[in-house]
């Protein structure tokens, strides 16, 4: 597909009322008291929320979900719904939660930004985890311990990895930079999402793109967990967010859920087999990796292309046409699964087209995919 054949994605995007630039604080210190004094007024604001409306969407109450984001018009696949800078950034612990650096970052915000941040959802499970990380003998004013835990819980429930900064720990693990983006955080979960959220280092903002055509009145939903799992596993993974998913996949009848579970577990299996197949090409000790299953073997030979085609069909049938599908188009090209130049061009074209839809033409992955596609086409023209 040529650029001219791609969906005509609007160049303009909705003005984002949430974008508040923020500079990462350097040295965390012990919490100050004045933030706690404002907590009562902030919590009061939770009951007096004012609806946010733009040309494409509105942030509005959603039955049984609290607040959500609803489309106000037809939004074609590939539309950049918005992009936003983080309201708060902090280095995230690889395992567990450290409430104090998060609270220090919160304290550095303007009062208006603190109010906006504090309106975001917090999970009771994460609040309890944060409280467990705050020593009882810490010299904190009455009530401040609980307030710090709530601020940390909001971060844990709503952060997105930015990946532009990391810090290596003594044990070899790495802390990653994460940010909280108010509009993205307002988007509820679905096991069949209709938007993709991606950090774009070229513009230093999180972008949100429609990954399929969205109708007026539809809720804009992202995914909070891995989707190539059965319903029971997804529900367990979502427990940390403090809700039971009742999306169109989880809330369907038992027969529909069973069929969906079978497809998603097959997606998971095929993904694992393809990864194993790629590892076998790069390791010196194939015996350690074990035998491949029939899903990537044809006539006694490895045939990852057939597995990728099957994976592509299953992902489309399940409506997982965002990052879940994109990662396997990217896989096909990074690992050169096909020996045919024409087939390699086809996979790279799919990779580029989907990057345009999910990430935008200005994303580094899209630019790289376009460059590689041009190289492949140039090779073909020389033959």
LUMBADO-785263 format. One record per residue (C-alpha): residue number from 1; residue in three letters; x, y, z. Coordinates in nm, 2 decimals, decimal comma. Each point is the difference from the previous one (the first is absolute). Layout:
// LUMBADO-785263
R     n   res        x        y        z
R   NUM   ALA        X        Y        Z
...
//
This chain:
// LUMBADO-785263
R     n   res        x        y        z
R     1   UNK     0,00     0,00     0,00
R     2   UNK     0,14     0,34    -0,10
R     3   UNK    -0,01     0,31     0,22
R     4   UNK    -0,28     0,13    -0,21
R     5   UNK    -0,21    -0,31     0,06
R     6   UNK     0,02     0,02     0,37
R     7   UNK    -0,29     0,15     0,20
R     8   UNK    -0,01     0,37    -0,02
R     9   UNK     0,10     0,08     0,36
R    10   UNK    -0,10     0,35     0,11
R    11   UNK     0,31     0,23     0,04
R    12   UNK    -0,17     0,19     0,28
R    13   UNK    -0,08    -0,15     0,34
R    14   UNK    -0,22     0,09     0,29
R    15   UNK     0,14     0,26     0,23
R    16   UNK     0,11    -0,18     0,31
R    17   UNK    -0,11     0,19     0,32
R    18   UNK     0,23    -0,21     0,22
R    19   UNK     0,35     0,05    -0,15
R    20   UNK     0,22     0,14     0,28
R    21   UNK     0,38    -0,01    -0,06
R    22   UNK     0,19    -0,12     0,30
R    23   UNK     0,37    -0,03     0,09
R    24   UNK     0,11    -0,31     0,19
R    25   UNK     0,11     0,10     0,35
R    26   UNK     0,36    -0,10     0,08
R    27   UNK     0,05    -0,10     0,36
R    28   UNK    -0,31    -0,12     0,19
R    29   UNK    -0,03     0,13     0,35
R    30   UNK    -0,23    -0,08     0,29
R    31   UNK    -0,36     0,11    -0,06
R    32   UNK    -0,11     0,35     0,09
R    33   UNK    -0,32     0,07     0,19
R    34   UNK    -0,18     0,25    -0,22
R    35   UNK    -0,11    -0,26    -0,26
R    36   UNK    -0,20    -0,18     0,27
R    37   UNK    -0,17     0,33     0,10
R    38   UNK    -0,14     0,01    -0,35
R    39   UNK    -0,12    -0,36     0,00
R    40   UNK    -0,35     0,08     0,14
R    41   UNK    -0,07     0,26    -0,28
R    42   UNK     0,13    -0,24    -0,26
R    43   UNK    -0,21    -0,29     0,11
R    44   UNK    -0,31     0,23     0,01
R    45   UNK     0,06     0,08    -0,36
R    46   UNK    -0,05    -0,37    -0,08
R    47   UNK    -0,38     0,05     0,05
R    48   UNK    -0,02     0,32    -0,21
R    49   UNK     0,17    -0,11    -0,32
R    50   UNK    -0,06     0,21    -0,30
R    51   UNK    -0,04    -0,17    -0,34
R    52   UNK     0,29     0,05    -0,25
R    53   UNK    -0,12     0,03    -0,36
R    54   UNK     0,21     0,04    -0,32
R    55   UNK    -0,08    -0,04    -0,37
R    56   UNK     0,07    -0,37     0,00
R    57   UNK    -0,08    -0,13     0,35
R    58   UNK    -0,13     0,09     0,34
R    59   UNK     0,11    -0,12     0,34
R    60   UNK    -0,33    -0,09     0,17
R    61   UNK    -0,15    -0,24     0,26
R    62   UNK    -0,03    -0,36    -0,13
R    63   UNK    -0,25    -0,24     0,17
R    64   UNK     0,18    -0,23     0,25
R    65   UNK     0,34     0,13    -0,10
R    66   UNK     0,03     0,35     0,14
R    67   UNK     0,14     0,24    -0,26
R    68   UNK     0,08    -0,10    -0,35
R    69   UNK     0,06     0,15    -0,35
R    70   UNK    -0,27    -0,01    -0,26
R    71   UNK     0,02     0,07    -0,37
R    72   UNK    -0,21     0,29    -0,12
R    73   UNK     0,03    -0,07    -0,38
R    74   UNK     0,12    -0,25    -0,25
R    75   UNK     0,37    -0,06     0,07
R    76   UNK     0,18    -0,19    -0,29
R    77   UNK     0,27    -0,25     0,07
R    78   UNK     0,33     0,17     0,02
R    79   UNK    -0,13     0,33     0,13
R    80   UNK     0,23     0,15     0,26
R    81   UNK    -0,27     0,07     0,26
R    82   UNK     0,25     0,20     0,21
R    83   UNK     0,35     0,02     0,14
R    84   UNK     0,09     0,12     0,34
R    85   UNK     0,31     0,07     0,22
R    86   UNK     0,02    -0,17     0,34
R    87   UNK    -0,15     0,19     0,29
R    88   UNK     0,25    -0,19     0,23
R    89   UNK     0,30    -0,21    -0,06
R    90   UNK     0,20    -0,23     0,23
R    91   UNK     0,24    -0,29    -0,02
R    92   UNK    -0,19    -0,32     0,06
R    93   UNK     0,12    -0,28     0,22
R    94   UNK     0,04    -0,33    -0,20
R    95   UNK    -0,18    -0,19     0,28
R    96   UNK    -0,22     0,16     0,26
R    97   UNK    -0,07     0,36     0,07
R    98   UNK     0,20     0,28     0,17
R    99   UNK    -0,26     0,26     0,10
R   100   UNK     0,24     0,28     0,10
R   101   UNK     0,15     0,09    -0,34
R   102   UNK    -0,35     0,00    -0,14
R   103   UNK    -0,12     0,23     0,27
R   104   UNK     0,30     0,23    -0,04
R   105   UNK    -0,08     0,03    -0,37
R   106   UNK    -0,37     0,07     0,08
R   107   UNK     0,11     0,27     0,25
R   108   UNK     0,19     0,18    -0,27
R   109   UNK    -0,31     0,05    -0,22
R   110   UNK    -0,20     0,31    -0,01
R   111   UNK    -0,32     0,00     0,21
R   112   UNK    -0,21    -0,03    -0,32
R   113   UNK     0,20    -0,30    -0,12
R   114   UNK    -0,02    -0,16     0,35
R   115   UNK    -0,38     0,03    -0,02
R   116   UNK    -0,01    -0,16    -0,35
R   117   UNK     0,23    -0,28     0,11
R   118   UNK    -0,20    -0,07     0,32
R   119   UNK    -0,32    -0,04    -0,20
R   120   UNK     0,14    -0,32    -0,16
R   121   UNK    -0,10    -0,34     0,12
R   122   UNK     0,18    -0,18     0,28
R   123   UNK    -0,02    -0,37     0,08
R   124   UNK    -0,06    -0,11     0,36
R   125   UNK     0,24    -0,29    -0,06
R   126   UNK     0,27     0,24    -0,11
R   127   UNK    -0,07     0,23     0,29
R   128   UNK     0,06    -0,29     0,24
R   129   UNK     0,32    -0,10    -0,18
R   130   UNK     0,12     0,36     0,03
R   131   UNK    -0,08     0,01     0,37
R   132   UNK     0,20    -0,32     0,05
R   133   UNK     0,30     0,19    -0,15
R   134   UNK    -0,03     0,28     0,25
R   135   UNK     0,16    -0,08     0,33
R   136   UNK    -0,23     0,05     0,30
R   137   UNK     0,28     0,18     0,18
R   138   UNK     0,04     0,27    -0,27
R   139   UNK    -0,04     0,34     0,16
R   140   UNK    -0,31     0,10    -0,20
R   141   UNK    -0,29     0,22     0,10
R   142   UNK    -0,34    -0,16     0,07
R   143   UNK    -0,17    -0,10    -0,32
R   144   UNK     0,30     0,07    -0,22
R   145   UNK     0,10    -0,36    -0,02
R   146   UNK    -0,33    -0,09    -0,16
R   147   UNK     0,01     0,30    -0,23
R   148   UNK     0,35    -0,10    -0,13
R   149   UNK    -0,13    -0,35    -0,06
R   150   UNK    -0,29     0,13    -0,21
R   151   UNK     0,23     0,22    -0,21
R   152   UNK     0,22    -0,30    -0,06
R   153   UNK    -0,29    -0,22    -0,08
R   154   UNK    -0,12     0,24    -0,27
R   155   UNK     0,34    -0,02    -0,16
R   156   UNK     0,01    -0,38     0,01
R   157   UNK    -0,35    -0,02    -0,16
R   158   UNK     0,05     0,26    -0,27
R   159   UNK     0,37     0,02    -0,10
R   160   UNK     0,13    -0,08    -0,35
R   161   UNK     0,37    -0,08    -0,06
R   162   UNK     0,17     0,27    -0,19
R   163   UNK     0,33    -0,18    -0,05
R   164   UNK     0,21     0,31    -0,05
R   165   UNK     0,19    -0,04     0,33
R   166   UNK     0,11    -0,29     0,21
R   167   UNK     0,21    -0,06     0,31
R   168   UNK     0,19    -0,32     0,06
R   169   UNK    -0,03    -0,14     0,35
R   170   UNK     0,27    -0,19     0,20
R   171   UNK    -0,18    -0,33    -0,06
R   172   UNK     0,01     0,06    -0,38
R   173   UNK    -0,36     0,09    -0,04
R   174   UNK    -0,10     0,32    -0,17
R   175   UNK    -0,24     0,27     0,11
R   176   UNK    -0,19     0,15    -0,29
R   177   UNK    -0,15     0,35    -0,04
R   178   UNK    -0,38     0,00     0,01
R   179   UNK    -0,25     0,28    -0,03
R   180   UNK    -0,36     0,07     0,08
R   181   UNK    -0,21     0,14    -0,28
R   182   UNK    -0,35     0,11     0,11
R   183   UNK    -0,19    -0,06    -0,32
R   184   UNK     0,16    -0,34    -0,06
R   185   UNK    -0,07    -0,09     0,36
R   186   UNK    -0,37     0,08    -0,05
R   187   UNK    -0,03    -0,27    -0,26
R   188   UNK    -0,15    -0,31     0,14
R   189   UNK     0,12    -0,36    -0,07
R   190   UNK    -0,14    -0,23    -0,27
R   191   UNK     0,12    -0,34    -0,10
R   192   UNK    -0,08     0,11    -0,35
R   193   UNK     0,14     0,36     0,00
R   194   UNK    -0,07     0,25    -0,27
R   195   UNK     0,29     0,24     0,06
R   196   UNK     0,38    -0,04     0,03
R   197   UNK     0,21     0,21     0,23
R   198   UNK     0,37     0,05    -0,09
R   199   UNK     0,28     0,21     0,13
R   200   UNK     0,14     0,20    -0,28
R   201   UNK     0,36     0,12     0,07
R   202   UNK     0,00     0,22    -0,30
R   203   UNK    -0,25     0,23     0,15
R   204   UNK     0,04    -0,10     0,37
R   205   UNK    -0,37    -0,08     0,04
R   206   UNK    -0,23    -0,30     0,04
R   207   UNK    -0,21    -0,04    -0,31
R   208   UNK    -0,34    -0,16    -0,02
R   209   UNK    -0,12    -0,14    -0,33
R   210   UNK    -0,32    -0,17    -0,11
R   211   UNK     0,09    -0,35    -0,12
R   212   UNK    -0,33    -0,06    -0,16
R   213   UNK    -0,29     0,22    -0,11
R   214   UNK    -0,18     0,13     0,31
R   215   UNK    -0,37     0,11    -0,01
R   216   UNK    -0,15     0,29     0,19
R   217   UNK    -0,10    -0,10     0,35
R   218   UNK     0,26    -0,28     0,03
R   219   UNK     0,23     0,00     0,30
R   220   UNK     0,37     0,03    -0,08
R   221   UNK     0,18    -0,28     0,17
R   222   UNK     0,36    -0,12     0,03
R   223   UNK     0,13    -0,33     0,15
R   224   UNK     0,15    -0,02     0,36
R   225   UNK     0,12    -0,36    -0,03
R   226   UNK     0,14    -0,26    -0,24
R   227   UNK    -0,29    -0,10    -0,23
R   228   UNK     0,14    -0,34    -0,12
R   229   UNK    -0,14    -0,17     0,31
R   230   UNK    -0,33    -0,17     0,09
R   231   UNK    -0,27     0,19     0,18
R   232   UNK     0,09    -0,14     0,34
R   233   UNK     0,36     0,10    -0,03
R   234   UNK    -0,08     0,35    -0,12
R   235   UNK    -0,24     0,05     0,29
R   236   UNK     0,28    -0,10     0,24
R   237   UNK     0,24     0,24    -0,16
R   238   UNK    -0,25     0,29     0,02
R   239   UNK    -0,07    -0,06     0,37
R   240   UNK     0,28     0,25     0,09
R   241   UNK    -0,21     0,28    -0,16
R   242   UNK    -0,29    -0,08     0,22
R   243   UNK    -0,27    -0,09    -0,24
R   244   UNK    -0,16    -0,31    -0,17
R   245   UNK     0,01     0,04    -0,38
R   246   UNK    -0,35    -0,02    -0,17
R   247   UNK     0,11     0,11    -0,35
R   248   UNK    -0,16    -0,15    -0,31
R   249   UNK     0,24    -0,30     0,02
R   250   UNK    -0,02    -0,08     0,37
R   251   UNK    -0,37     0,09     0,02
R   252   UNK    -0,11    -0,21    -0,29
R   253   UNK    -0,18    -0,33     0,03
R   254   UNK     0,19    -0,31     0,11
R   255   UNK     0,02    -0,15    -0,35
R   256   UNK     0,15     0,33    -0,14
R   257   UNK     0,25     0,02     0,29
R   258   UNK     0,11    -0,36    -0,06
R   259   UNK     0,06     0,05    -0,37
R   260   UNK     0,19     0,32     0,08
R   261   UNK     0,21    -0,17     0,27
R   262   UNK     0,09    -0,27    -0,25
R   263   UNK     0,12     0,25    -0,26
R   264   UNK     0,19     0,21     0,25
R   265   UNK     0,18    -0,30     0,15
R   266   UNK     0,09    -0,11    -0,36
R   267   UNK     0,13     0,36    -0,06
R   268   UNK     0,22    -0,04     0,31
R   269   UNK     0,12    -0,34    -0,10
R   270   UNK     0,09     0,11    -0,35
R   271   UNK     0,18     0,30     0,13
R   272   UNK     0,21    -0,21     0,24
R   273   UNK     0,08    -0,24    -0,29
R   274   UNK     0,11     0,28    -0,23
R   275   UNK     0,22     0,15     0,27
R   276   UNK     0,15    -0,34     0,06
R   277   UNK     0,06    -0,04    -0,38
R   278   UNK     0,18     0,33    -0,01
R   279   UNK     0,21    -0,09     0,30
R   280   UNK     0,11    -0,33    -0,16
R   281   UNK     0,15     0,20    -0,28
R   282   UNK     0,22     0,21     0,23
R   283   UNK     0,11    -0,25     0,26
R   284   UNK     0,29    -0,25    -0,01
R   285   UNK    -0,18    -0,26     0,21
R   286   UNK    -0,33    -0,10    -0,16
R   287   UNK    -0,05    -0,29     0,24
R   288   UNK    -0,06     0,24     0,29
R   289   UNK    -0,30     0,14    -0,18
R   290   UNK    -0,17    -0,33    -0,07
R   291   UNK    -0,20    -0,11    -0,30
R   292   UNK    -0,24     0,22    -0,20
R   293   UNK    -0,37    -0,08    -0,01
R   294   UNK    -0,19    -0,08    -0,32
R   295   UNK    -0,13     0,36    -0,01
R   296   UNK     0,33     0,13    -0,15
R   297   UNK     0,11    -0,32    -0,18
R   298   UNK    -0,11    -0,11    -0,35
R   299   UNK     0,13    -0,32    -0,17
R   300   UNK     0,27    -0,03     0,27
R   301   UNK     0,13     0,35    -0,05
R   302   UNK    -0,05     0,32     0,19
R   303   UNK    -0,27     0,21    -0,16
R   304   UNK    -0,05     0,32     0,21
R   305   UNK    -0,18     0,18    -0,29
R   306   UNK    -0,30    -0,25     0,03
R   307   UNK    -0,01     0,06     0,37
R   308   UNK     0,01     0,38    -0,05
R   309   UNK    -0,29    -0,02    -0,25
R   310   UNK    -0,21    -0,20     0,25
R   311   UNK     0,09     0,24     0,28
R   312   UNK    -0,10     0,30    -0,22
R   313   UNK    -0,34    -0,16    -0,08
R   314   UNK    -0,07    -0,08     0,37
R   315   UNK     0,10     0,35     0,12
R   316   UNK    -0,23     0,16    -0,26
R   317   UNK    -0,29    -0,23     0,10
R   318   UNK     0,05     0,10     0,36
R   319   UNK     0,01     0,37    -0,09
R   320   UNK     0,36     0,03     0,14
R   321   UNK     0,11     0,23    -0,29
R   322   UNK     0,22     0,24     0,19
R   323   UNK     0,33    -0,07     0,17
R   324   UNK    -0,08    -0,37     0,03
R   325   UNK     0,00    -0,03    -0,38
R   326   UNK     0,27     0,25    -0,06
R   327   UNK     0,25    -0,18     0,21
R   328   UNK    -0,02    -0,31    -0,23
R   329   UNK     0,02     0,20    -0,32
R   330   UNK     0,32     0,15     0,15
R   331   UNK     0,12    -0,35     0,10
R   332   UNK    -0,05    -0,12    -0,36
R   333   UNK     0,25     0,26    -0,12
R   334   UNK     0,25     0,01     0,28
R   335   UNK     0,05    -0,38    -0,02
R   336   UNK    -0,03    -0,03    -0,38
R   337   UNK    -0,25    -0,28     0,02
R   338   UNK    -0,04    -0,03    -0,38
R   339   UNK     0,27    -0,08    -0,26
R   340   UNK    -0,22     0,16    -0,27
R   341   UNK     0,06     0,36    -0,08
R   342   UNK    -0,36     0,06    -0,11
R   343   UNK    -0,13    -0,15     0,32
R   344   UNK     0,25     0,20     0,21
R   345   UNK    -0,14     0,32    -0,18
R   346   UNK    -0,35    -0,11     0,09
R   347   UNK     0,08    -0,04     0,37
R   348   UNK     0,19     0,32     0,01
R   349   UNK    -0,29     0,19    -0,17
R   350   UNK    -0,23    -0,14     0,26
R   351   UNK     0,24     0,11     0,27
R   352   UNK     0,03     0,35    -0,14
R   353   UNK    -0,38     0,04    -0,05
R   354   UNK    -0,09    -0,11     0,35
R   355   UNK     0,27     0,23     0,15
R   356   UNK    -0,16     0,29    -0,18
R   357   UNK    -0,33    -0,09     0,16
R   358   UNK     0,11    -0,08     0,35
R   359   UNK     0,29     0,24     0,04
R   360   UNK    -0,01     0,27    -0,27
R   361   UNK     0,23     0,09    -0,28
R   362   UNK     0,22     0,20     0,23
R   363   UNK     0,09    -0,29     0,23
R   364   UNK     0,36    -0,14    -0,03
R   365   UNK    -0,13    -0,36    -0,06
R   366   UNK    -0,22     0,12    -0,29
R   367   UNK     0,29     0,20    -0,15
R   368   UNK     0,23    -0,31     0,03
R   369   UNK    -0,26    -0,23    -0,15
R   370   UNK    -0,05     0,24    -0,30
R   371   UNK     0,38     0,01    -0,05
R   372   UNK     0,03    -0,38     0,01
R   373   UNK    -0,30    -0,04    -0,24
R   374   UNK     0,16     0,24    -0,25
R   375   UNK     0,33    -0,21     0,02
R   376   UNK    -0,19    -0,32    -0,07
R   377   UNK    -0,19     0,15    -0,30
R   378   UNK     0,33     0,14    -0,13
R   379   UNK     0,16    -0,35     0,01
R   380   UNK    -0,30    -0,14    -0,19
R   381   UNK     0,03     0,27    -0,27
R   382   UNK     0,36    -0,10    -0,07
R   383   UNK    -0,09    -0,36    -0,08
//
